[in-house]
Amino acid sequence: MRHPGDPGGDSAEREFERLRRPFAAELERWPDFVTPSADRLHDVVPLADLEETDAAYVVDVELPGVRREDIDLEVQRARLVVTAARRLRRRTGLLLHGSRTRGGFALAVVLPVPVDTDGVTATFDDGVLSVVVPKAERARPRRIPLRPPG
């Protein structure tokens, strides 16, 4: 659909469709992440940022109050899954109000290009999990130098 005053309307739609297609294909391959499975219905999806650089994806996940040993991280093909649990402290008194998030956290990210699963690194500092997932060498942009004619 072209919009008035948008000379590139058709090309913009084609470009959007070109970019959307790989994501849609990946989502179809992982239907359990599109619709939560029964055992994950009560998990909380933590706040997260996904950044793309030429060499890697960087995922920062907020997990306040979670201990390092309660975090599980898995990368399989182009899928990153973070699960964690916040342990409840033992209370001695009567809880009059409770609005803090309790229990499990789950985040699944399907990355659009092949990744180097052996090169994944993760740190956990001040309640923020930072995961660096390198792109596979073949998926990284490569500069092609121009040679002089002749």
N, C-alpha and C positions, 0 to 999 in steps of 0.2 A: 504494500500500500504506500503510495507516495503522498507526502504532505505538501501542501502549497508552499512554494519557496524553498523546497528541498530538492535540488537538482540531482542529488545522489541517493534518493529514496530507494530505488530498486537495488542499487549496488549495496547500500547499507543493509537491506534485508538479506541479501545473498551472503554478505559477510557475517551477519548475526547467525544465520543458519549454518554456515560453515564452522563457526566457533561452537555453536550449541551441539552439533551432531556428536562429537567425541564424548562430551559429558553425558548425553542421553544414553549413548551406547554403554558407557561404564555403569551408569545407574541401573540399566536393565540387567547387567551381569551380576549385580549385587542387590537383589530385591529385598533382602533382610535389612538393609540399611535405609531403604526408602520407607518401609513400614516397620516400626519397631516390633521385635519379637516379644512374645508374652512375658518372658523373664526380664525384659528390659523396660517394661512399661512404666515402672516407678523410678527409673534412673533419671537423674537430672542432667541436662546437657550443659556443661560448663561454658562460660564465656571464653571465646578463643579468637585469635587473629591468625590468618593464613597469609603469608607473604611469599611472593615468587621472586627469585633472583635468576640471573642467567645460569647459575650452577646448582641451585637447590631450592627447595621449599622450606620455609621456616614457619613452624606452628608454635604459637605461644598460647598456653592454656592456663587459665586461672583456677587454682585448686586451693583456696585458702582453708587452713585448718586440717589439711590432709598431710599425713606423714609419708615420707619418701617410701617406706616399705609397703605402703598401701596403694601404690600406683603400679599399674601394669600397662606396658607399652608393647604393641605388636605391629610389625610392618610386614605385609604379605603382598607381593607384587606391587600394585600401585595403591594399596589401601592401608591407611594408618588408623589404628584403633587404640584409644586411650580409655582405660577404665580405672576407677579409683573409688575408694570408700572413705568416708569421714566417720571415724569411731566416735561413739557417744561417750562422754565422760560419765562416770558413775555419780549419781546424785544422792545426796544424803537428805535433802529436803524435798518439799512438794513443788513441782514445776507449775508455776502460776500462769506463765505465758511462754509459748515456744514458737518462734517464727524462723529460726535458723534452719538451713538446709541440712538434712540428715541423710545418711545412707549412701547409695551408689551414684557415681558420676559415669557417664559414658559419652564418648565423642568418636565418631567415625568420619574419616575424610577420605574420599576417593580422589586421588591425584590424577590429572589429565594426561601425564606422560610417563613412560617407564622410569623407574627410580633404581638407584643403587642400594639395595636393602642391606648390604654388608657395610656400607659407609654411614649408616644412620647414627647420630649422636644425640644425647639428651642430657639436660641439666635441670635441676630443680632448686630454685632459690627464692626465698621470701614468698612462697605460695604460688610461684609461677613455674610451670613446666615448659621448657623451651626445647623443641625437637627440630633438628636440622636433617632433612631428608634430601640427600644429593640426587640430582637427576642422573639418569644413566648417560654415559658419554655420548651415545648416539642421539639423545634427546636435547643435548645442549646446543645453543646457537654457536655457529662457527663462522668467523670472518673469512671471507674469500678475498685474497689480495688480487688486484688487477695487474696483469702483466702488460708491459708495453707492447704495442703491435709489432709483428714481424718476427 
